[in-house]
Structures are given as C-alpha cells and as structure tokens.
C-alpha cells in the first residue's frame, strides 16, 4: 500500500510539472538591487506608508536619493515618467 501511495504522489507531481501548472516560486528579490539593468530606468515608484498613495520620483528631486524602492510593498522602478503615470502613479510634489 505504501509503494502505491508513493507512486501515485510521484505521478501527480510529474503531471503538474509536465502540464506547466506547477512552477517553483522565484527567489525573492533583494530590496537593494534593481531588477533591471538599464540605467535609463531610474524613476523610483514609492508607496506612501501613511496614505498609500503611489508617488514617483525622478533624479534631481529633493527626496530622490533618500527614497528606497521596496518590492515587497509593491514599489518599483520605471523607465520614464510616462510609464509611471500610465501605471497610475503621480509625480512627487517635492522639487
């Protein structure tokens, strides 16, 4: 009976793998490493911890250097202000 249960479990696992329904979860991203390698993608998308608003910062703005992108909170990098706006983020009011 034990051999049958093991064989059934192996067959089930193989069928999920072959059908593409089962995938391993990706390794979590480090919060200090940008996922893109394009230096032009330097717009920081940040989510306000107090209001939940989605705000983006561009290089040269007052808070740009202090702003950190935390992927686990849904923050991200954008390649342009247009991309950030299209995703529903608004420009920082800090100059």
N, C-alpha and C positions, 0 to 999 in steps of 0.2 A: 504494500500500500504506500509506503514512504517513497519508493522509487517512482511510482506513478505520480505522486504529488510533485516531486522534483521535476520530472519530465514535463508535466503539464505547465509548471511555472516557467521552465525554460522555453517551451514552445510559445507561451503567451508573450514573454519578453521579446522573443525573436520576431513575432508577428507585429508587435508595436514598432520595433526598430525598422523592420523592412517596409512597413507601410508609411513610415515617416511621421507617425503620430506621437512618437516618443522621442524627445530630444533631451540631451543633458543641459542643465541650466548653465548659462555663461558665467564665467568668473566675474565677480563684482568689480567694477572699475574703481581704481584708486581715485580718491577725491581730489588729488593734487595733479593728476595727469590728464591733459586734454585728449579726448579720443580722436580728434582729427589732427592731421599733421600739416595742414595748410595754414601758414602764418596769416593769411588774409582773413581767416575765420576767427576774429579777435573781439567780437561783440559778446559781452557777458550777459546772459539771461539769468536774472536773480528773482527769487520769490520773497516778498516781504514777510518776515516772521510775525509781524504784528497785524498786518492787514490781509495777507495772502495775495496781494496784487503782484502781477508779473511785470517786472521792470527790466529794461536792458540798459547797459552802459557801454559807451564807446571809448576807445583810448583818448586820453586827454581830459576826460571829465574828472571832476573833483574826487569822486568815490571809486573810480575805476580800479586803482591799484589795491585798495582795501577790500574790494568785492571779491568773494570767493564763489566759485561755481560748485554747488553740492548736488551731485547727480541723484543721491538718494532722496532728495526733497523735490526732484523734478526740474531742477535748474539745468541750464545747458548753454552751449556756445552757439553763436550764429555767424554766418559768413557775411551778412550785411544787415543794415537796419531794415531794409525791405523784407528780408526773411523773418526777422524778429516781429515786425508789425503784422506780417501775414499769418504768423503763428499766434497772434493775439496779445503780444507784449507791447507795452508802451515805453517811450523814451523816459529816462530819468530826468527829473526836473532840476537836478544839481548841475551846475555848469562849472 
